[in-house]
Amino acid sequence: QVQLVESGGGLVQVGGSLRLSCAASGRSFAGNPMGWFRQAPGKEREFVAATTGNGGVTYYADSVKGRFTISRDNAKNILYLQMNSLKPDDTAVYYCASTWKDYLPDSRMYYAANEYDYWGQGTQVTVST
């Protein structure tokens, strides 16, 4: 059974940092595109960041560019999201996602939730003022 399990969420003050982790089990996602999405109350799920299978190329939403860093350790089957300079607007449930596809041929596909086949249960991030 394939599982993605996020951890590392919590309550943090404005300007603080958190590092989210996403541990995969049931199959190896080494070499498969992976990403982070988030959903705030009353809003639709939105793209945050994504990476190619080897981590060599990364993509970010404009709202997090320069503050968040996505990375992966394929040997450990773990995806990370380092979040710095957090803002209240970053408050959301954060989900990691992956796909069985070896690659996504168009960079725009990395931003689309419907390109991902596997999802974690989410971890809550709350940024307080």
Disulfide bonds with the S-S distance in Angstrom:
Cys22-Cys96 1.94
